[in-house]
Amino acid sequence: MAKIDKVFSSPIGKVPPFTFNEKVAHVFDDMAERSIPFYREVQKMITDLTLTFYQEGSRIYDLGCSTATTTALVYQGLIDRDVKDFTIKGIDSSQAMCDEARVKLESINASKDHVTITHGDFLTEEIQDASVVIMNYTLQFIDPLKRETVIKKIFNGLRHNGILLVSDKLLQSNTDISRTFIDKYYNLKRLNGYSELEISQKREALENVLIPYTLEEETSLFRECGFKGVDSFFTWYNFASFICIKK
Ligand SMILES: C[S@@+](CC[C@H](N)C(=O)[O-])C[C@H]1O[C@@H](n2cnc3c(N)ncnc32)[C@H](O)[C@@H]1O
């Protein structure tokens, strides 16, 4: 049975801050597909780039893996290429997301020797011997004061020629452009079946929880943490995905 996102469909009164709780985890795949522009396409691109930059015997990390959509695609991609020596580590701080992730990986018979889901905080988990680290729509939820520490840790845990892949919602510094991009985004949500109530309650719930950086702030962060090559591989109005390479 399809799990449809109805989290914000009824009036809530005072909307509490957004959390990745059981209710959200249960419908997360539908929420992501209908709320994140070109979600499937970005997943395909992330998988493709991971397969391009993966180094034999190294680790791949999916930080904030949620229901393991990316983890599962990368796993399948490596298996299809007959790669034998790899480890994928999905980490998420929501127990409910980890439960959903494990169900998804079991459904594709993913080998536990190759892929594990850890219920934990990636701010404290070790990153070691990685060729690819993925942060798909996750960095935006991290306290800005902690972002530099985590990106530096990732940089240090990557092999030479390893990559960090980041997707995030961005803030536009010009208010006219910002308003226009946000309108375009809410139009997309309407087209994807969300009501005005759902859009406004979700916006309220995400305030001070999802803290977007400007393009400048985001790319400067990656460069200041040591990444020499930083480029975007996808953009749609106020959403962007970046590849950062360690040289
Ligand atoms: C928008 S979701 C990520 C979506 C997912 N990467 C995908 O591509 O479908 C953000 C996830 O990050 C997790 N998260 C946020 N902060 C975290 C932290 N410090 N450590 C581990 N997971 C975290 C949340 O629990 C949530 O599942």
The ligand as an SDF file (V2000), in Angstrom:
LIG
                    3D

 27 29  0  0  0  0  0  0  0  0999 V2000
   16.0100   15.4050    4.5690 C   0  0  0  0  0  0  0  0  0  0  0  0
   16.5480   13.9940    5.3590 S   0  0  0  0  0  0  0  0  0  0  0  0
   17.7910   13.3370    4.2760 C   0  0  0  0  0  0  0  0  0  0  0  0
   17.2610   12.6560    3.0550 C   0  0  0  0  0  0  0  0  0  0  0  0
   18.0840   11.5350    2.5240 C   0  0  0  0  0  0  0  0  0  0  0  0
   19.4850   11.7830    2.5760 N   0  0  0  0  0  0  0  0  0  0  0  0
   17.6560   11.2220    1.1070 C   0  0  0  0  0  0  0  0  0  0  0  0
   18.4310   11.4920    0.1720 O   0  0  0  0  0  0  0  0  0  0  0  0
   16.5320   10.7320    0.9330 O   0  0  0  0  0  0  0  0  0  0  0  0
   17.6330   14.4910    6.6730 C   0  0  0  0  0  0  0  0  0  0  0  0
   18.0300   13.2970    7.5380 C   0  0  0  0  0  0  0  0  0  0  0  0
   19.1680   13.6810    8.2970 O   0  0  0  0  0  0  0  0  0  0  0  0
   19.0470   13.0840    9.5790 C   0  0  0  0  0  0  0  0  0  0  0  0
   19.9340   13.8450   10.4810 N   0  0  0  0  0  0  0  0  0  0  0  0
   19.8640   15.1570   10.7940 C   0  0  0  0  0  0  0  0  0  0  0  0
   20.8810   15.4870   11.6180 N   0  0  0  0  0  0  0  0  0  0  0  0
   21.6200   14.3650   11.8070 C   0  0  0  0  0  0  0  0  0  0  0  0
   22.7880   14.0570   12.5530 C   0  0  0  0  0  0  0  0  0  0  0  0
   23.4260   14.9990   13.2570 N   0  0  0  0  0  0  0  0  0  0  0  0
   23.2690   12.7940   12.5360 N   0  0  0  0  0  0  0  0  0  0  0  0
   22.6170   11.8270   11.8170 C   0  0  0  0  0  0  0  0  0  0  0  0
   21.5150   12.0710   11.0790 N   0  0  0  0  0  0  0  0  0  0  0  0
   21.0080   13.3080   11.0740 C   0  0  0  0  0  0  0  0  0  0  0  0
   17.5720   13.1640    9.8970 C   0  0  0  0  0  0  0  0  0  0  0  0
   17.1740   12.2510   10.8950 O   0  0  0  0  0  0  0  0  0  0  0  0
   16.9420   12.8610    8.5400 C   0  0  0  0  0  0  0  0  0  0  0  0
   16.6400   11.5100    8.3760 O   0  0  0  0  0  0  0  0  0  0  0  0
  1  2  1  0
  2  3  1  0
  2 10  1  0
  3  4  1  0
  4  5  1  0
  5  6  1  0
  5  7  1  0
  7  8  2  0
  7  9  1  0
 10 11  1  0
 11 12  1  0
 11 26  1  0
 12 13  1  0
 13 14  1  0
 13 24  1  0
 14 15  1  0
 14 23  1  0
 15 16  2  0
 16 17  1  0
 17 18  1  0
 17 23  2  0
 18 19  1  0
 18 20  2  0
 20 21  1  0
 21 22  2  0
 22 23  1  0
 24 25  1  0
 24 26  1  0
 26 27  1  0
M  CHG  2   2   1   9  -1
M  END
$$$$
